[in-house]
Amino acid sequence: MQAVILAAGEGQRLRPFTANKPKVMIKVANKPILEYVVEALRDAGILDIIIVVGYKRSRIMDYFGNGSRWNVRIEYAIQHQQLGTAHALKQAEKLISDDEFLVLAGDNIVDSETIKKVKEPWTLAYKEAEEPSKYGVIVTSNGRIERIIEKPERPISNLVNTGIYCFTSEIFERIGDQTDLISVINSMIEDGYDFRCVEANTWVDIVYPWDIVKVNDFAMRFSGKVMAGKIESANIIGDVSIGKNTIVRGNVYIKGPVVIGENCEIGPNAVIMPSTSIGDNVRIGAFSYIENSVIGDNVIVAPNSYIRDSVIDRGCMIRPNFTALSDLAEIRVGDEYHRVKTGVFVGEGCNIGANVVAEAGTIIGNNVTISSLKIVRGVIPDNSVIM
């Protein structure tokens, strides 16, 4: 069986992390989200994969290539304009040789057992969710789907559509010129098609910046325990993965689950607490404390820094005594307002001076420069300079 992964979208609500890369290439536990999808398909025995790419597509194509690194075969279909999920699927039509095939999103982590469940045509996977209004909610009766309602304003059901489907080639006739896949499915149900649903075992999604931290924590269960670096007199507890050529200096305390990439230097006397991932070529200074956070590649965190429940994207320079606070915060994302307990979000290539404090919920754009001795809050646009 073939599988089509829809990976053309941008993910505007995840800015600044999607300004330079598509949503599917956001890393959790040091791997792009899309990589977890490819691996789940492979583990389910599906080796023929078509990825529909669009926004910043070179980031995906350069990373995955022909798929040989994962022992799969990958082809690409291009959606030049992001007009919707049905339109995205339509771009893959010429590459599909099987009558029956799977469709799934590239921005959700899913397991192989869930994929194996979606094996009959006109089946989709659902999952119970605490915040169903963020998703498409399915209305069912005796295992049959009566309707899918996108982001309902009032509570209807807590069963959400995961975007994992089994279709036949007949779906392309039904798509026609339509751009929205849910509209296509609802019209087919009205015309008598028997859509059924199965429950997903594992399915997690990233919608907002603070979801990156939650999904990073979830992805840790796939990481295992690897000790490939050099460890001085450190205290390491639990599942901790340390990459090649990484040095962990004396008196460092690490409590897993933690993932540390290659060519890093940690400490001395640093503390790395659970659910933290640290990318490649990272320097964590002495006496720094990091907990439940995502640190991207090529980041330097100078001594005596405190980072909690936060995301720092690649290539940032953070000077001594930086503090990323975590607390209940009101955050504006586009026209939406959210009240969540979270830390701080820092885009790519930022230069943050010494003794800077970022209040909980602060979103710092890409390539921002912040002078020393500043307190920052709110949303700071890309390329800003705070003197």
C-alpha positions in Angstrom: 0.0 0.0 0.0 1.1 3.6 -0.7 0.8 6.5 1.7 0.4 10.2 1.0 1.7 12.6 3.6 0.3 16.1 3.4 3.2 18.4 4.3 2.7 21.6 2.2 1.4 23.9 4.9 3.1 26.7 6.8 1.6 26.8 10.3 1.2 30.5 10.8 0.0 30.1 14.4 3.5 28.7 15.2 5.4 31.8 14.2 8.3 32.6 14.6 9.2 28.9 14.3 7.7 28.6 10.8 9.1 31.7 9.2 12.0 29.8 7.8 10.7 26.2 7.8 7.4 24.4 7.3 5.6 23.2 10.4 6.5 19.6 9.7 10.2 20.4 10.1 9.9 21.7 13.7 12.1 19.4 15.8 10.9 17.6 19.0 13.4 15.3 20.8 15.9 16.4 18.1 13.9 15.1 15.1 11.5 16.8 12.7 7.9 15.9 13.3 7.7 14.6 9.8 10.4 12.0 10.6 8.2 10.4 13.2 5.5 10.0 10.5 7.9 8.4 8.0 9.2 6.0 10.6 5.7 5.0 11.7 4.7 4.2 8.1 7.9 2.2 7.7 7.2 0.3 10.9 3.7 -0.4 9.7 5.1 -2.0 6.6 4.3 0.9 4.2 7.5 1.7 2.3 6.1 3.6 -0.7 5.6 7.2 0.4 4.5 10.3 -1.5 5.1 13.6 0.3 3.1 16.6 -0.8 5.3 19.7 -0.3 4.8 23.4 -0.8 5.9 26.0 1.7 9.7 26.0 2.1 9.7 22.7 0.4 13.5 22.5 0.0 13.8 22.0 3.8 11.9 18.8 3.5 13.3 17.5 0.2 16.9 18.2 1.2 16.4 16.4 4.6 14.5 13.3 3.4 15.8 12.9 -0.1 14.7 9.6 -1.7 14.0 8.1 1.7 16.8 5.5 1.5 18.1 6.5 5.0 14.9 5.3 6.4 14.6 2.2 4.1 11.6 3.7 2.3 11.0 5.1 -1.1 9.9 8.8 -1.2 8.5 10.7 -4.1 7.3 14.4 -4.0 4.3 16.2 -5.3 4.3 19.9 -5.2 1.4 22.2 -4.2 2.5 25.5 -5.5 -0.3 27.4 -3.7 -1.5 26.3 -0.3 -5.2 26.2 -1.3 -6.4 23.4 1.1 -6.1 19.8 2.0 -8.2 18.4 -0.9 -6.1 20.5 -3.4 -2.9 19.2 -1.7 -4.0 15.6 -2.1 -5.0 16.2 -5.7 -1.4 17.0 -6.5 -0.4 13.5 -5.7 -2.9 11.8 -8.0 -0.4 11.0 -10.8 2.0 9.4 -8.4 -0.5 7.0 -6.9 -0.5 3.5 -8.5 -2.6 1.6 -6.0 -6.3 1.7 -5.9 -6.3 1.9 -2.1 -3.9 4.2 -0.2 -3.5 6.0 3.1 -3.5 9.8 3.6 -2.1 11.4 6.7 -0.8 14.7 7.9 2.9 15.3 8.3 2.6 17.6 11.3 1.2 15.0 13.8 3.1 12.3 15.7 1.4 8.9 15.2 2.4 5.3 15.9 2.5 2.3 13.6 -0.3 0.5 15.3 -2.7 3.3 14.6 -1.7 3.2 10.9 -2.3 -0.5 10.8 -5.9 0.0 12.1 -6.8 2.3 9.1 -6.7 -0.4 6.5 -10.2 -0.4 4.9 -11.4 2.2 2.4 -13.4 5.1 3.7 -12.0 4.7 7.2 -10.5 7.5 9.3 -8.9 7.6 12.8 -10.2 9.7 15.6 -8.8 10.6 19.1 -10.4 12.0 22.2 -9.2 15.5 22.9 -9.4 18.0 25.8 -9.8 20.9 23.4 -11.8 19.6 20.5 -12.7 23.1 19.2 -9.1 23.4 17.8 -9.8 20.5 15.4 -12.4 18.9 13.2 -14.9 17.1 15.4 -16.6 14.0 14.2 -20.3 13.1 14.9 -20.8 9.3 15.0 -23.5 6.7 15.3 -22.7 3.0 15.8 -19.2 3.4 14.4 -20.4 5.3 11.3 -19.5 8.9 10.7 -22.5 11.2 10.3 -20.6 14.5 9.8 -17.3 16.2 10.5 -17.6 19.8 11.9 -14.5 22.0 11.7 -13.6 23.9 14.8 -17.1 24.0 16.3 -17.9 27.1 18.4 -20.0 25.1 20.9 -19.2 21.6 22.4 -20.5 18.8 20.1 -18.2 15.9 20.8 -14.7 15.3 22.1 -13.8 13.0 19.2 -11.5 14.8 16.8 -10.4 13.9 13.3 -6.7 13.0 13.2 -6.5 13.4 9.4 -5.5 9.7 8.9 -7.6 8.2 6.2 -7.8 5.2 3.9 -9.2 6.1 0.5 -9.6 4.6 -3.0 -8.7 6.5 -6.2 -12.4 7.4 -6.4 -11.7 10.2 -4.0 -10.1 12.2 -6.8 -13.3 12.2 -8.9 -15.1 13.5 -5.8 -12.5 16.2 -5.2 -12.9 17.8 -8.6 -12.2 21.5 -8.1 -12.9 21.5 -4.3 -10.0 22.5 -2.1 -11.2 21.4 1.4 -11.0 17.7 2.1 -13.5 17.7 5.0 -16.1 19.3 2.7 -15.5 16.5 0.2 -15.9 13.8 2.8 -19.1 15.4 4.2 -20.6 15.6 0.7 -19.8 11.9 0.2 -21.5 11.0 3.5 -24.6 12.9 2.3 -24.5 10.9 -0.9 -24.5 7.6 1.0 -20.9 6.7 1.4 -20.3 4.6 4.5 -17.4 6.3 6.4 -16.3 4.5 9.5 -13.8 5.4 12.2 -11.3 3.7 14.5 -9.6 5.1 17.5 -6.0 6.1 17.2 -3.6 4.7 19.8 -1.1 7.6 19.6 -1.7 10.9 18.0 -0.4 14.3 19.1 -0.5 17.6 17.3 1.3 21.0 17.4 -0.9 24.0 16.9 0.6 26.8 19.0 4.2 27.5 20.1 3.6 26.1 23.6 2.5 22.8 22.1 6.1 22.3 21.0 7.1 21.8 24.6 4.3 19.3 25.2 5.0 17.3 22.1 8.7 17.3 22.8 7.9 15.7 26.2 5.7 13.1 24.5 8.4 12.4 21.8 11.0 11.6 24.5 9.4 8.1 24.8 10.8 7.3 21.3 14.4 8.4 22.1 15.8 5.6 24.2 19.1 5.7 26.0 22.4 6.3 24.2 25.7 7.3 25.7 28.1 8.3 22.8 29.8 11.3 24.3 32.4 11.9 26.9 31.1 12.2 30.4 33.2 13.7 33.3 32.0 13.3 36.9 28.3 13.9 36.1 25.2 12.6 37.9 22.9 11.2 35.2 19.6 9.7 36.2 17.0 8.0 34.0 16.7 7.8 30.2 19.3 10.2 28.8 20.6 10.2 25.2 24.0 11.9 24.6 25.3 12.3 21.0 28.8 11.7 19.6 31.6 14.1 20.5 29.5 15.8 23.2 31.3 16.6 26.4 29.4 16.7 29.7 31.6 18.5 32.2 32.1 17.9 35.9 29.3 18.1 38.5 26.6 18.3 35.8 23.2 16.9 37.0 21.0 15.4 34.3 17.6 13.8 35.0 15.9 12.1 32.1 14.2 11.9 29.9 16.7 14.2 28.2 18.1 14.2 24.6 21.4 15.9 23.9 22.7 16.1 20.3 26.2 15.8 18.9 29.2 18.1 19.4 27.8 19.8 22.5 29.4 21.0 25.7 27.4 20.9 28.9 28.5 22.6 32.1 30.3 22.4 34.4 27.8 22.5 37.3 24.8 22.8 34.9 21.4 21.2 35.7 19.4 19.6 32.9 15.9 18.5 34.1 13.4 16.2 32.5 11.7 16.6 29.1 14.6 18.8 27.7 16.0 18.3 24.2 19.2 20.0 23.2 20.3 20.0 19.5 23.7 19.6 17.8 26.6 22.0 18.4 25.1 23.6 21.5 27.0 25.1 24.4 25.3 25.2 27.8 27.3 27.4 30.3 28.3 26.7 33.8 25.6 26.8 36.5 22.8 27.1 34.0 19.4 25.4 34.7 17.2 24.1 31.9 13.9 22.2 32.3 11.2 21.0 30.0 12.5 23.0 27.1 13.6 22.7 23.5 17.0 24.1 22.5 17.8 24.1 18.8 21.0 23.5 16.9 24.0 25.9 17.2 22.7 27.7 20.3 25.0 29.1 22.9 23.6 29.6 26.4 26.1 31.4 28.6 26.6 30.7 32.3 24.0 31.2 35.0 21.0 31.1 32.7 17.6 29.8 33.7 15.3 28.4 31.1 12.0 26.6 31.8 9.1 25.5 29.6 10.6 27.3 26.7 11.7 26.9 23.1 14.9 28.5 21.7 15.4 28.0 18.0 18.7 27.4 16.2 21.6 29.8 16.0 20.8 31.9 19.0 23.5 33.6 21.2 22.3 34.0 24.8 24.7 35.8 27.1 25.1 35.3 30.9 22.3 35.4 33.5 19.4 35.1 31.0 16.1 34.2 32.6 13.1 32.7 30.8 10.3 32.7 33.3 7.4 30.3 33.3 4.0 31.1 34.6 0.4 31.6 33.6 0.4 34.1 30.8 -2.0 35.7 28.3 -0.7 35.2 24.7 -2.0 36.7 21.5 -1.6 34.5 18.4 -3.0 36.4 15.4 -6.6 37.3 16.4 -6.7 34.7 19.1 -6.1 35.2 22.8 -4.9 32.3 25.0 -4.3 32.0 28.7 -1.8 29.2 29.3 1.0 28.2 31.7 4.2 28.4 29.6 7.6 29.8 29.2 9.3 31.9 26.5 9.6 31.4 22.7 12.7 32.6 20.9 13.1 32.4 17.1 16.2 31.7 15.0 19.4 33.8 15.1 18.6 36.0 18.1 21.3 37.8 20.0 20.3 38.3 23.7 22.5 40.4 26.0 23.5 39.7 29.6 21.1 39.9 32.5 18.0 39.8 30.3 14.7 38.6 31.8 11.9 37.4 29.5 8.5 37.2 31.1 6.3 34.1 30.7 4.5 34.0 27.4 7.0 36.3 25.6 7.4 35.5 21.9 10.7 36.8 20.4 10.8 36.8 16.6 13.7 35.7 14.4 17.0 37.7 14.2 16.1 39.9 17.2 18.8 41.7 19.1 18.2 42.6 22.8 20.7 44.7 24.7 21.8 43.7 28.3 19.7 44.5 31.4 16.3 44.5 29.7 13.0 43.0 30.8 11.0 41.9 27.7 7.4 40.8 27.4 4.7 40.3 24.7 5.4 39.7 21.0 8.6 41.1 19.6 8.6 41.1 15.8 11.3 39.6 13.5 14.5 41.7 13.1 13.7 44.0 16.0 16.5 45.7 18.0 15.8 46.5 21.7 18.4 49.0 23.0 
